[in-house]
């Protein structure tokens, strides 16, 4: 199965998205993109933890909150790019088992139809 184009977790110097055209999900560039995505998700989680602490601090000033908002925007942008990239690589029903090959649908009462 061809993976098609993969949206990479970085942009070119002009801010345009970068893509990888490869059928090999374990290529060196794919592994590098996976590693960068993992770092971005980890940084976002740590930033979210820090944000909660700063928002709970009664003495947080506008400068600190603005800086926090800018970093949260960056983290959200990164995670949305990761979600877009991973979503685009999910198989469609045409490529994978169709919905009719799973368990029988349940009615509102929970019985198999």
N, C-alpha and C positions, 0 to 999 in steps of 0.2 A: 504494500500500500504506500503510495506517495504521500509524504507529509506536506507537500506544496511549499509555499513561502512561510517562513517563520518570522514574525515581528520580533526583532531583537530588543533587549532592554536598554538600548542607547540610541542616540540620534547622531546624525552627521554634524559637522561644524556649523552648518546652516540651520540646524534644528529639525531637519527632515528625518523621517523614520528610516531605519536600516532594516533590511530583510536578509534572511539566509535562505537560499534555494538549495535544498539537500534532501535526499531520501534517508540519510543516515542521522538518526536522532542521537547517536553517540559519537559524532565527529568532534574534533577538538574545539571548533567554534561553538557547537551546540553545548558541549560541556562547560565552556567558558560562560555562555549565556545563562545556563542553569545556575552556575555559581554566583553570578552577578544578581540574578533574580532572588536567590536565597538570601544574599546580603541585603538587598533592598527590602524584602519582606521583614527580615529581622530588625533592620533599622526602623522601619515603620512601626513595628510592635514596641520597640524601646521608646520611640518618640511618643507614641500614644500613652505609654505609662508615665513618661515625663510630663506630658500635657495634663494628665489628670492631676498630678501632684502640683503643678504650677497653677492650675485653675482653682484648686482647693486652698492655695496660699492666699491669705487675706492681703498680703503686702505686695502682690505681683503688680508691677506697673505697666503702663501702656506700651513702653518700648519692649519689655519682655514678652508681652502678649502678642505684639505684632510680629516679633521674631518667631515665636512659636507658630503663629498662623502661617507664616511663609514656609516654615519647615514642614508643617502638616500638609500644605498644598503640594509641596514637592513629593512627599511620601505618597499622597493620594494619587498623584499623576503616575508615579512609578508603579504602584500596585494596580491601577486601572490598565496600564500598558501590559503588565504581566497577565492580567485576566483576559484582555483582548487577545494576546498572543496564544495563551493556552486554550481559550475557547475556540479560536480559529483552527486549532489542531485537533479538536475532538472529531471523531468520525461521525458522519451523518448516518441516518438510518439506511441509506443506500450502501454505505461502506461496511456497516456493522450489522449485527443481528437486528432485525426489524422489531417493532413493538409487538407484533403478533407472535413472536417466538418466546416471549416471557410468560410469567404466570397469567392466568385468566384474570380479566379485570374484575374488581369487586363492585357490588352494588352499594348504595348508600347504607344498607344494613350490614355490610361487611361480608355477605355471602358471595361465593364465586358465581359468575353468570355463565 
